[in-house]
């Protein structure tokens, strides 16, 4: 590989790094909202899959059936995280052309 090709490849890598950083920032500010139990539990995750908000309708809080509430919360959180992973994989895949880069979604 000659110096001109090496320089061109380095520029492409720098561009890819900048684009990946931009997508990472977008994912950090993205919000994925999911509702469970007919809307009584709402979970919001960012594009990295981190839970950033949870809302529970007081009408679903029954001290005699805490298990149901726990199931609804888990369902909402798990779906929000799945959707966030899917979004991240899609956006990063568009940049990398489907190339799997270690440490990236």
C-alpha positions as CSV (number, residue, x, y, z in Angstrom):
1,X,0.0,0.0,0.0
2,X,1.5,3.3,-1.0
3,X,1.4,6.5,1.1
4,X,-1.4,8.1,-1.0
5,X,-3.7,5.1,-0.4
6,X,-2.7,5.0,3.3
7,X,-3.5,8.7,3.7
8,X,-6.9,8.2,1.9
9,X,-7.7,5.2,4.2
10,X,-6.8,7.3,7.3
11,X,-9.1,10.1,6.2
12,X,-11.9,7.6,5.7
13,X,-11.3,6.1,9.2
14,X,-11.3,9.6,10.7
15,X,-14.6,10.4,9.0
16,X,-16.1,7.1,10.2
17,X,-14.9,7.8,13.7
18,X,-16.6,11.3,13.6
19,X,-19.8,9.8,12.2
20,X,-19.8,7.1,14.9
21,X,-19.3,9.7,17.6
22,X,-22.2,11.7,16.2
23,X,-24.5,8.6,16.2
24,X,-23.4,7.8,19.8
25,X,-24.5,11.3,20.8
26,X,-27.8,11.0,19.0
27,X,-28.4,7.6,20.7
28,X,-27.7,9.2,24.1
29,X,-30.4,11.8,23.5
30,X,-32.9,9.5,21.8
31,X,-35.9,8.4,23.8
32,X,-37.7,5.1,23.3
33,X,-41.0,5.0,25.1
34,X,-42.9,1.8,25.8
35,X,-46.2,1.2,27.7
36,X,-47.3,-2.0,29.3
37,X,-50.5,-3.1,30.9
38,X,-52.7,-1.0,28.7
39,X,-50.6,2.1,29.4
40,X,-50.5,1.9,33.2
41,X,-46.7,1.4,33.2
42,X,-44.5,3.6,31.0
43,X,-40.8,3.1,30.6
44,X,-38.4,5.4,28.7
45,X,-34.9,4.4,27.7
46,X,-32.3,6.3,25.8
47,X,-30.7,4.9,22.6
48,X,-28.1,3.1,24.7
49,X,-30.8,1.1,26.5
50,X,-30.4,2.9,29.8
51,X,-33.6,3.4,31.6
52,X,-34.2,7.2,32.0
53,X,-37.7,7.4,33.2
54,X,-40.5,5.2,34.6
55,X,-44.0,6.1,35.3
56,X,-46.6,4.0,37.1
57,X,-50.3,4.9,37.2
58,X,-51.4,4.9,40.9
59,X,-54.5,2.8,40.0
60,X,-52.3,-0.2,39.3
61,X,-50.6,-0.1,42.7
62,X,-52.3,-2.8,44.7
63,X,-50.4,-3.9,47.9
64,X,-52.1,-7.3,47.6
65,X,-50.7,-7.9,44.1
66,X,-47.2,-6.5,44.0
67,X,-46.2,-9.3,41.6
68,X,-48.4,-7.9,38.8
69,X,-46.9,-4.5,39.1
70,X,-43.4,-6.0,39.0
71,X,-44.3,-8.0,35.9
72,X,-45.6,-4.9,34.2
73,X,-42.5,-2.9,35.0
74,X,-40.2,-5.7,33.8
75,X,-42.2,-6.0,30.6
76,X,-42.0,-2.3,29.9
77,X,-38.3,-2.0,30.7
78,X,-37.3,-5.1,28.7
79,X,-39.2,-3.9,25.7
80,X,-37.7,-0.4,25.9
81,X,-34.2,-1.9,26.1
82,X,-34.9,-4.2,23.2
83,X,-36.1,-1.3,21.1
84,X,-33.1,0.8,22.1
85,X,-30.7,-2.0,21.1
86,X,-32.5,-2.4,17.8
87,X,-32.3,1.3,17.1
88,X,-28.6,1.4,18.0
89,X,-27.8,-1.6,15.8
90,X,-29.7,-0.1,12.9
91,X,-28.0,3.3,13.1
92,X,-24.5,1.9,13.6
93,X,-25.1,-0.7,10.9
94,X,-25.9,2.0,8.4
95,X,-22.4,3.6,9.2
96,X,-20.4,0.4,9.2
97,X,-22.2,-1.4,6.3
98,X,-23.0,-4.3,8.6
99,X,-19.4,-4.7,9.7
100,X,-19.3,-5.9,13.3
101,X,-16.9,-3.7,15.3
102,X,-16.0,-5.0,18.8
103,X,-17.6,-2.9,21.5
104,X,-20.2,-1.3,19.2
105,X,-23.9,-2.2,19.0
